Amino acid sequence: MPNRKPKPQEPSLDQAAARRVVAVARRQFLAHGFRSVSMDDLAAELGMSKKTLYLAFPSKTALIEAVLKDKFREVEADLGQLAKGQAADIEIVLHQLLDCVQRHTAEIQPAFVRDIGRETPELFQIVEQKRRELIRRYFGGLFEDGKKGGVIRSDIPTHLIIEILLGAVQSIMNPTKLVELGLTVEQGYSSIIRLVLEGALQRR
């Protein structure tokens, strides 16, 4: 019986290399959208073969999902850090949260918003679900603390303030409406949160 030649081992990516792929894809996708950035483009920038790239991420959709998870991990880590080190002045903390949201949303350009709405609506549903969780967790807790400190109005229940915030985000922060209004993600989020904060703060 003839000896069979062992199959050559497929190249693989270690964790550090996979993180580098996600970092490069995140920069390219969020800035330029993902329709105009091919897997060939990414492989060339990374200095690896497309075959190796596909071993770690079997499709472009899988890579986009990894980019979104990486982005939300970073957002949650920053929000969590702010929540841990809450200043005595709740109003300052609320504005720090707003600055944090603005900083993160500034990375997301209109081309990416357009593409995720048209090409991968199932991934946009993940975005909606995750942002609802983050708003409830971090803004809800701060509004409660603000009420105790007399900074947030006590005549409006916290859960209602959160639902108003979520309703505005749901209505405006979607690809179709952002394009219709001519807003960037950063402009949309900052406007909504500023309006809700100004309405929720106790007048001094």
NUVO-86185 format. One record per atom (N, C-alpha, C): residue number from 0; residue in one letter; z, x, y; atom name. Coordinates in steps of 0.2 Angstrom, whole numbers, always signed. Each point is the difference from the previous one (the first is absolute). Example, Ala and Ser with C-alpha at 12.3 -4.5 7.8 and 13.67 -1.06 7.14 Angstrom:
BEGIN
   i aa     Z     X     Y at
   0  A   +39   +66   -28  N
   0  A    +0    -4    +6 CA
   0  A    +0    +4    +6  C
   1  S    -4    -2    +5  N
   1  S    +1    +4    +6 CA
   1  S    +3    -4    +5  C
REM end
This chain:
BEGIN
   i aa     Z     X     Y at
   0  M    +0    +4    -6  N
   0  M    +0    -4    +6 CA
   0  M    +0    +4    +6  C
   1  P    -5    -1    +5  N
   1  P    +0    +5    +6 CA
   1  P    +6    -1    +4  C
   2  N    +2    +6    +3  N
   2  N    +5    +0    +5 CA
   2  N    -2    -4    +6  C
   3  R    +4    -4    +3  N
   3  R    -1    -4    +6 CA
   3  R    +3    +5    +6  C
   4  K    -4    +0    +5  N
   4  K    +2    +4    +6 CA
   4  K    +5    -4    +3  C
   5  P    +6    +3    +2  N
   5  P    +4    -4    +4 CA
   5  P    -2    -3    +7  C
   6  K    +1    -6    +2  N
   6  K    -2    -2    +6 CA
   6  K    +3    +4    +6  C
   7  P    -4    +2    +5  N
   7  P    +3    +3    +5 CA
   7  P    +5    -4    +4  C
   8  Q    +5    +2    +2  N
   8  Q    +5    -4    +4 CA
   8  Q    -2    -2    +6  C
   9  E    +1    -6    +2  N
   9  E    -2    -3    +6 CA
   9  E    +4    +3    +5  C
  10  P    -2    +1    +6  N
  10  P    +4    +2    +6 CA
  10  P    +5    -5    +2  C
  11  S    +5    +1    +2  N
  11  S    +5    -5    +2 CA
  11  S    +3    +2    +7  C
  12  L    +3    -5    +3  N
  12  L    +4    +2    +7 CA
  12  L    +7    +0    -1  C
  13  D    +4    +5    +2  N
  13  D    +7    -1    +0 CA
  13  D    +2    -4    +6  C
  14  Q    +7    -1    +0  N
  14  Q    +2    -5    +6 CA
  14  Q    -1    +3    +7  C
  15  A    +0    +6    +1  N
  15  A    -1    +3    +6 CA
  15  A    -7    -1    +2  C
  16  A    -5    +1    -4  N
  16  A    -7    -1    +1 CA
  16  A    -1    -7    +1  C
  17  A    +3    -5    -4  N
  17  A    -1    -7    +1 CA
  17  A    +2    -2    +7  C
  18  R    +6    +3    +2  N
  18  R    +2    -2    +7 CA
  18  R    -4    +2    +5  C
  19  R    -4    +6    -1  N
  19  R    -4    +3    +5 CA
  19  R    -7    -5    +0  C
  20  V    -2    -2    -5  N
  20  V    -5    -5    +0 CA
  20  V    +1    -6    +4  C
  21  V    +6    -3    -1  N
  21  V    +2    -6    +3 CA
  21  V    +1    +1    +8  C
  22  A    +2    +6    +2  N
  22  A    +1    +2    +7 CA
  22  A    -7    +1    +3  C
  23  V    -5    +3    -3  N
  23  V    -6    +0    +3 CA
  23  V    -4    -7    +0  C
  24  A    +1    -4    -5  N
  24  A    -3    -6    +0 CA
  24  A    +3    -5    +5  C
  25  R    +7    +1    +1  N
  25  R    +3    -4    +5 CA
  25  R    -3    +2    +7  C
  26  R    +0    +6    +1  N
  26  R    -3    +2    +7 CA
  26  R    -7    -3    +1  C
  27  Q    -4    +1    -5  N
  27  Q    -7    -2    +1 CA
  27  Q    -1    -8    +0  C
  28  F    +3    -3    -5  N
  28  F    +0    -7    -1 CA
  28  F    +3    -4    +6  C
  29  L    +6    +2    +2  N
  29  L    +3    -4    +6 CA
  29  L    -4    +1    +7  C
  30  A    -3    +6    +0  N
  30  A    -4    +2    +7 CA
  30  A    -7    -3    +0  C
  31  H    -3    +0    -6  N
  31  H    -7    -2    +0 CA
  31  H    -2    -6    -4  C
  32  G    +5    -3    -4  N
  32  G    -1    -5    -5 CA
  32  G    -2    +3    -6  C
  33  F    -1    -4    -6  N
  33  F    -1    +4    -6 CA
  33  F    -7    -2    -2  C
  34  R    -4    -4    +3  N
  34  R    -7    -1    -2 CA
  34  R    -4    +6    +2  C
  35  S    +2    +3    +6  N
  35  S    -4    +6    +2 CA
  35  S    +2    +7    -3  C
  36  V    +6    +0    -4  N
  36  V    +2    +6    -3 CA
  36  V    -1    -1    -7  C
  37  S    -4    +4    -3  N
  37  S    -1    +0    -7 CA
  37  S    +4    +5    -4  C
  38  M    +1    -2    -7  N
  38  M    +4    +5    -4 CA
  38  M    -4    +7    +0  C
  39  D    -6    +0    +1  N
  39  D    -3    +7    +1 CA
  39  D    +2    +4    +6  C
  40  D    +1    -4    +5  N
  40  D    +2    +3    +6 CA
  40  D    +7    +3    -1  C
  41  L    +5    -4    -3  N
  41  L    +6    +2    -1 CA
  41  L    +1    +6    -4  C
  42  A    -4    +0    -6  N
  42  A    +0    +5    -5 CA
  42  A    -2    +7    +4  C
  43  A    -5    -1    +4  N
  43  A    -3    +6    +4 CA
  43  A    +5    +3    +4  C
  44  E    +4    -5    +4  N
  44  E    +5    +3    +5 CA
  44  E    +6    +3    -4  C
  45  L    +1    -3    -6  N
  45  L    +6    +3    -4 CA
  45  L    -2    +6    -4  C
  46  G    -6    +1    +0  N
  46  G    -2    +6    -4 CA
  46  G    +0    -1    -8  C
  47  M    -1    -6    -2  N
  47  M    +0    -1    -7 CA
  47  M    -5    -4    -2  C
  48  S    -2    -1    -7  N
  48  S    -5    -4    -2 CA
  48  S    +2    -7    +0  C
  49  K    -5    -5    +1  N
  49  K    +1    -7    +0 CA
  49  K    +3    -2    -7  C
  50  K    -2    +3    -5  N
  50  K    +3    -1    -7 CA
  50  K    +7    +1    +0  C
  51  T    +3    +5    +3  N
  51  T    +7    +2    +0 CA
  51  T    +3    -6    +4  C
  52  L    -3    -1    +6  N
  52  L    +3    -6    +4 CA
  52  L    +1    -6    -3  C
  53  Y    -5    -2    -4  N
  53  Y    +0    -6    -4 CA
  53  Y    +5    +0    -6  C
  54  L    +2    +6    -2  N
  54  L    +5    +0    -5 CA
  54  L    +7    -3    +2  C
  55  A    +1    +2    +7  N
  55  A    +7    -2    +3 CA
  55  A    -1    -7    +2  C
  56  F    -6    -2    +3  N
  56  F    -1    -7    +3 CA
  56  F    -6    -2    -3  C
  57  P    +0    -5    -5  N
  57  P    -6    -2    -3 CA
  57  P    -5    -4    +4  C
  58  S    +2    -2    +6  N
  58  S    -4    -4    +4 CA
  58  S    +2    +1    +7  C
  59  K    -5    -1    +5  N
  59  K    +2    +0    +7 CA
  59  K    +5    -5    +2  C
  60  T    +0    -6    -3  N
  60  T    +5    -5    +1 CA
  60  T    +7    +3    -2  C
  61  A    +1    +3    -6  N
  61  A    +6    +3    -2 CA
  61  A    +2    +5    +5  C
  62  L    -4    +4    +3  N
  62  L    +2    +5    +5 CA
  62  L    +2    -3    +7  C
  63  I    -3    -6    +2  N
  63  I    +2    -4    +6 CA
  63  I    +7    -2    -1  C
  64  E    +1    -3    -6  N
  64  E    +7    -3    -2 CA
  64  E    +5    +6    +1  C
  65  A    -2    +6    -3  N
  65  A    +5    +5    +1 CA
  65  A    +1    +2    +7  C
  66  V    -5    +0    +4  N
  66  V    +1    +1    +7 CA
  66  V    +5    -5    +3  C
  67  L    -1    -6    -1  N
  67  L    +4    -5    +3 CA
  67  L    +7    +1    -2  C
  68  K    +1    +1    -7  N
  68  K    +7    +1    -2 CA
  68  K    +3    +6    +3  C
  69  D    -4    +5    +1  N
  69  D    +3    +6    +4 CA
  69  D    +2    -1    +7  C
  70  K    -4    -4    +3  N
  70  K    +1    -2    +7 CA
  70  K    +6    -4    +0  C
  71  F    +1    -5    -4  N
  71  F    +6    -5    +0 CA
  71  F    +6    +4    -2  C
  72  R    +0    +5    -4  N
  72  R    +5    +4    -2 CA
  72  R    +3    +4    +6  C
  73  E    -5    +3    +4  N
  73  E    +2    +3    +6 CA
  73  E    +3    -4    +6  C
  74  V    -3    -6    +0  N
  74  V    +3    -5    +5 CA
  74  V    +7    -2    -2  C
  75  E    +1    -2    -6  N
  75  E    +6    -2    -2 CA
  75  E    +6    +6    +0  C
  76  A    -2    +6    -1  N
  76  A    +4    +6    +1 CA
  76  A    +3    +0    +7  C
  77  D    -5    +0    +5  N
  77  D    +1    +0    +7 CA
  77  D    +5    -6    +2  C
  78  L    -2    -6    -2  N
  78  L    +4    -6    +2 CA
  78  L    +7    +1    -3  C
  79  G    +1    +2    -6  N
  79  G    +6    +1    -3 CA
  79  G    +4    +5    +3  C
  80  Q    -3    +6    +3  N
  80  Q    +4    +5    +3 CA
  80  Q    +3    -3    +7  C
  81  L    -4    -4    +3  N
  81  L    +2    -3    +6 CA
  81  L    +6    -5    -1  C
  82  A    -1    -4    -6  N
  82  A    +5    -5    -1 CA
  82  A    +7    +4    -2  C
  83  K    +0    +6    -3  N
  83  K    +6    +3    -2 CA
  83  K    +3    +3    +6  C
  84  G    -4    +3    +5  N
  84  G    +3    +3    +6 CA
  84  G    +1    -5    +5  C
  85  Q    +1    -6    -1  N
  85  Q    +0    -5    +6 CA
  85  Q    +5    +2    +5  C
  86  A    -3    +0    +6  N
  86  A    +4    +1    +6 CA
  86  A    +4    -5    +2  C
  87  A    +5    +1    +4  N
  87  A    +5    -6    +2 CA
  87  A    -4    -5    +4  C
  88  D    -5    +2    +4  N
  88  D    -4    -5    +4 CA
  88  D    -6    -2    -5  C
  89  I    +1    -7    -2  N
  89  I    -5    -3    -5 CA
  89  I    -7    +0    +4  C
  90  E    +0    -1    +6  N
  90  E    -6    -1    +4 CA
  90  E    -4    +6    -1  C
  91  I    +3    +6    +1  N
  91  I    -3    +7    -1 CA
  91  I    -3    +0    -7  C
  92  V    +4    -2    -5  N
  92  V    -3    +1    -7 CA
  92  V    -6    -5    -1  C
  93  L    +0    -6    +3  N
  93  L    -5    -4    -1 CA
  93  L    -7    +3    +4  C
  94  H    +1    +3    +5  N
  94  H    -6    +3    +3 CA
  94  H    -2    +7    -3  C
  95  Q    +5    +3    -4  N
  95  Q    -2    +6    -4 CA
  95  Q    -4    -3    -6  C
  96  L    +2    -6    -3  N
  96  L    -4    -3    -5 CA
  96  L    -7    -1    +3  C
  97  L    -1    -3    +6  N
  97  L    -6    -2    +2 CA
  97  L    -4    +7    +1  C
  98  D    +3    +5    +3  N
  98  D    -4    +7    +0 CA
  98  D    -2    +2    -6  C
  99  C    +4    -1    -5  N
  99  C    -2    +2    -7 CA
  99  C    -6    -3    -3  C
 100  V    +0    -7    +1  N
 100  V    -6    -4    -2 CA
 100  V    -6    +2    +4  C
 101  Q    +1    +1    +6  N
 101  Q    -6    +2    +4 CA
 101  Q    -3    +7    -2  C
 102  R    +5    +4    -2  N
 102  R    -3    +7    -2 CA
 102  R    -4    -1    -6  C
 103  H    +3    -4    -5  N
 103  H    -3    +0    -6 CA
 103  H    -7    -4    +0  C
 104  T    +0    -5    +4  N
 104  T    -6    -4    +1 CA
 104  T    -6    +3    +4  C
 105  A    +2    +5    +4  N
 105  A    -5    +4    +4 CA
 105  A    -5    +3    -5  C
 106  E    +3    +2    -6  N
 106  E    -5    +4    -5 CA
 106  E    -5    -5    -3  C
 107  I    +1    -6    +0  N
 107  I    -5    -5    -3 CA
 107  I    -5    -2    +5  C
 108  Q    -6    +2    -1  N
 108  Q    -6    -2    +5 CA
 108  Q    -3    -6    -2  C
 109  P    -4    -3    +4  N
 109  P    -4    -7    -1 CA
 109  P    -4    +1    -6  C
 110  A    -3    +5    -2  N
 110  A    -5    +1    -5 CA
 110  A    +4    -1    -7  C
 111  F    +6    +2    -1  N
 111  F    +3    -1    -6 CA
 111  F    +2    -7    +0  C
 112  V    +3    -3    +5  N
 112  V    +2    -7    +0 CA
 112  V    -6    -5    -2  C
 113  R    -6    +2    +3  N
 113  R    -6    -4    -2 CA
 113  R    -2    +1    -7  C
 114  D    +0    +6    -3  N
 114  D    -2    +1    -7 CA
 114  D    +5    -3    -5  C
 115  I    +7    +0    +2  N
 115  I    +4    -3    -5 CA
 115  I    +0    -7    +0  C
 116  G    -2    -3    +6  N
 116  G    -1    -8    +0 CA
 116  G    -6    -2    -4  C
 117  R    -6    +4    +1  N
 117  R    -6    -2    -3 CA
 117  R    -1    +2    -8  C
 118  E    +3    +6    -1  N
 118  E    -2    +4    -7 CA
 118  E    +6    -1    -5  C
 119  T    +6    +0    +2  N
 119  T    +6    -1    -4 CA
 119  T    +5    -4    +2  C
 120  P    -1    -7    +0  N
 120  P    +5    -5    +3 CA
 120  P    +6    +0    -5  C
 121  E    -1    +2    -6  N
 121  E    +6    +0    -5 CA
 121  E    +5    +6    +3  C
 122  L    -3    +5    +2  N
 122  L    +5    +5    +3 CA
 122  L    +3    -2    +7  C
 123  F    -3    -4    +4  N
 123  F    +3    -2    +6 CA
 123  F    +5    -5    -2  C
 124  Q    +0    -3    -5  N
 124  Q    +6    -5    -2 CA
 124  Q    +6    +5    -2  C
 125  I    -1    +6    -3  N
 125  I    +5    +4    -1 CA
 125  I    +3    +2    +7  C
 126  V    -4    +2    +5  N
 126  V    +2    +2    +6 CA
 126  V    +5    -6    +3  C
 127  E    -3    -6    +0  N
 127  E    +4    -6    +3 CA
 127  E    +7    -1    -3  C
 128  Q    +0    +1    -7  N
 128  Q    +6    -1    -4 CA
 128  Q    +5    +6    +2  C
 129  K    -2    +6    +1  N
 129  K    +4    +5    +1 CA
 129  K    +3    +0    +7  C
 130  R    -4    -2    +5  N
 130  R    +2    +0    +7 CA
 130  R    +5    -6    +1  C
 131  R    -1    -5    -4  N
 131  R    +5    -6    +0 CA
 131  R    +7    +3    -2  C
 132  E    +0    +4    -5  N
 132  E    +6    +2    -3 CA
 132  E    +4    +5    +5  C
 133  L    -4    +4    +3  N
 133  L    +3    +5    +5 CA
 133  L    +2    -3    +6  C
 134  I    -3    -5    +3  N
 134  I    +2    -4    +6 CA
 134  I    +7    -4    -2  C
 135  R    +0    -3    -6  N
 135  R    +6    -4    -1 CA
 135  R    +6    +5    -1  C
 136  R    -1    +6    -3  N
 136  R    +5    +4    -2 CA
 136  R    +3    +4    +6  C
 137  Y    -5    +3    +4  N
 137  Y    +3    +4    +6 CA
 137  Y    +1    -4    +6  C
 138  F    -5    -4    +2  N
 138  F    +1    -4    +6 CA
 138  F    +6    -5    -1  C
 139  G    +0    -4    -6  N
 139  G    +5    -5    -1 CA
 139  G    +7    +3    +1  C
 140  G    +2    +6    -3  N
 140  G    +6    +3    +0 CA
 140  G    +2    +2    +7  C
 141  L    -5    +3    +4  N
 141  L    +2    +1    +7 CA
 141  L    +1    -6    +4  C
 142  F    -4    -5    -1  N
 142  F    +1    -6    +4 CA
 142  F    +7    -3    -1  C
 143  E    +3    +1    -6  N
 143  E    +7    -3    -2 CA
 143  E    +5    +5    +4  C
 144  D    -1    +6    -1  N
 144  D    +4    +5    +4 CA
 144  D    +0    -1    +7  C
 145  G    -6    -2    +3  N
 145  G    -1    -1    +7 CA
 145  G    +4    -6    +2  C
 146  K    +0    -5    -4  N
 146  K    +4    -6    +2 CA
 146  K    +7    +1    +0  C
 147  K    +3    +4    -4  N
 147  K    +7    +2    +0 CA
 147  K    +2    +4    +6  C
 148  G    -5    +4    +2  N
 148  G    +1    +4    +6 CA
 148  G    -1    -4    +7  C
 149  G    -3    -6    -1  N
 149  G    -1    -4    +6 CA
 149  G    -7    +2    +3  C
 150  V    -4    +4    -3  N
 150  V    -7    +2    +2 CA
 150  V    -5    -5    -1  C
 151  I    +0    -3    -6  N
 151  I    -5    -5    -2 CA
 151  I    +3    -7    +1  C
 152  R    -4    -4    +2  N
 152  R    +2    -7    +1 CA
 152  R    +3    -3    -6  C
 153  S    +5    -4    +1  N
 153  S    +4    -3    -5 CA
 153  S    -2    -7    -2  C
 154  D    -4    -3    +5  N
 154  D    -2    -7    +0 CA
 154  D    -6    -1    -5  C
 155  I    -3    +5    -2  N
 155  I    -6    +0    -5 CA
 155  I    +2    +4    -6  C
 156  P    +0    -4    -6  N
 156  P    +1    +3    -6 CA
 156  P    -4    +6    -2  C
 157  T    +3    +5    -3  N
 157  T    -4    +7    -1 CA
 157  T    -6    -2    -5  C
 158  H    +1    -4    -5  N
 158  H    -5    -1    -4 CA
 158  H    -6    -4    +3  C
 159  L    +1    -3    +6  N
 159  L    -5    -3    +3 CA
 159  L    -4    +5    +5  C
 160  I    +4    +4    +3  N
 160  I    -3    +6    +4 CA
 160  I    -5    +4    -5  C
 161  I    +2    +1    -6  N
 161  I    -4    +4    -5 CA
 161  I    -6    -4    -2  C
 162  E    +1    -6    -1  N
 162  E    -6    -5    -2 CA
 162  E    -5    +0    +6  C
 163  I    +2    +0    +6  N
 163  I    -4    +0    +6 CA
 163  I    -4    +6    +0  C
 164  L    +4    +6    -1  N
 164  L    -4    +7    +0 CA
 164  L    -5    +0    -6  C
 165  L    +2    -2    -6  N
 165  L    -4    +0    -6 CA
 165  L    -6    -5    +1  C
 166  G    +1    -5    +3  N
 166  G    -6    -5    +2 CA
 166  G    -5    +3    +4  C
 167  A    +3    +3    +6  N
 167  A    -5    +3    +4 CA
 167  A    -4    +6    -3  C
 168  V    +4    +4    -4  N
 168  V    -3    +6    -3 CA
 168  V    -6    -3    -5  C
 169  Q    +2    -5    -4  N
 169  Q    -5    -3    -5 CA
 169  Q    -6    -3    +3  C
 170  S    +1    -3    +6  N
 170  S    -5    -3    +4 CA
 170  S    -5    +5    +3  C
 171  I    +3    +5    +3  N
 171  I    -4    +5    +4 CA
 171  I    -2    +6    -4  C
 172  M    +5    +3    -4  N
 172  M    -2    +6    -3 CA
 172  M    -4    +0    -6  C
 173  N    -5    -3    +0  N
 173  N    -5    +0    -6 CA
 173  N    -7    +2    +3  C
 174  P    -4    +3    -4  N
 174  P    -6    +3    +2 CA
 174  P    -5    -5    +4  C
 175  T    +0    -6    -2  N
 175  T    -5    -5    +4 CA
 175  T    +3    -1    +7  C
 176  K    +6    -1    +1  N
 176  K    +3    -2    +6 CA
 176  K    +0    +6    +5  C
 177  L    +2    +6    -3  N
 177  L    +0    +6    +4 CA
 177  L    -7    +1    +3  C
 178  V    -5    +0    -4  N
 178  V    -7    +1    +2 CA
 178  V    -2    -6    +6  C
 179  E    +2    -6    -2  N
 179  E    -2    -5    +5 CA
 179  E    +4    +1    +7  C
 180  L    +6    +2    +0  N
 180  L    +4    +2    +6 CA
 180  L    -2    +6    +3  C
 181  G    -3    +5    -3  N
 181  G    -2    +6    +2 CA
 181  G    +6    +5    +1  C
 182  L    +5    -1    -5  N
 182  L    +6    +4    +0 CA
 182  L    +0    +5    -5  C
 183  T    +4    +6    +1  N
 183  T    +1    +5    -5 CA
 183  T    +6    -3    -4  C
 184  V    +2    +3    -6  N
 184  V    +6    -1    -3 CA
 184  V    +6    +1    +4  C
 185  E    +0    +6    +4  N
 185  E    +5    +2    +4 CA
 185  E    +1    -5    +6  C
 186  Q    -5    -2    +3  N
 186  Q    +1    -5    +5 CA
 186  Q    +3    -7    -2  C
 187  G    -3    -2    -6  N
 187  G    +3    -6    -2 CA
 187  G    +7    +0    -2  C
 188  Y    +2    +5    -4  N
 188  Y    +7    +0    -2 CA
 188  Y    +5    +1    +6  C
 189  S    -2    +5    +5  N
 189  S    +4    +1    +5 CA
 189  S    +1    -6    +5  C
 190  S    -5    -4    +1  N
 190  S    +0    -6    +4 CA
 190  S    +4    -5    -3  C
 191  I    -1    -1    -7  N
 191  I    +4    -6    -3 CA
 191  I    +8    +2    +0  C
 192  I    +1    +6    -2  N
 192  I    +7    +2    -1 CA
 192  I    +4    +0    +7  C
 193  R    -4    +3    +5  N
 193  R    +3    +0    +7 CA
 193  R    +2    -8    +2  C
 194  L    -5    -4    -1  N
 194  L    +1    -7    +2 CA
 194  L    +6    -3    -3  C
 195  V    +1    +1    -7  N
 195  V    +5    -3    -4 CA
 195  V    +7    +4    +2  C
 196  L    +0    +6    +2  N
 196  L    +6    +3    +2 CA
 196  L    +2    -2    +7  C
 197  E    -5    -1    +4  N
 197  E    +2    -2    +7 CA
 197  E    +3    -7    +0  C
 198  G    -3    -4    -5  N
 198  G    +3    -7    -1 CA
 198  G    +6    -1    -3  C
 199  A    +2    +5    -4  N
 199  A    +6    +0    -4 CA
 199  A    +6    +3    +3  C
 200  L    -2    +5    +5  N
 200  L    +6    +3    +3 CA
 200  L    +4    -4    +5  C
 201  Q    +6    +1    +0  N
 201  Q    +5    -4    +4 CA
 201  Q    -1    +3    +7  C
 202  R    -1    -5    +5  N
 202  R    -1    +2    +7 CA
 202  R    +7    +2    +2  C
 203  R    +0    +6    +4  N
 203  R    +6    +3    +3 CA
 203  R    +0    -2    +7  C
REM end
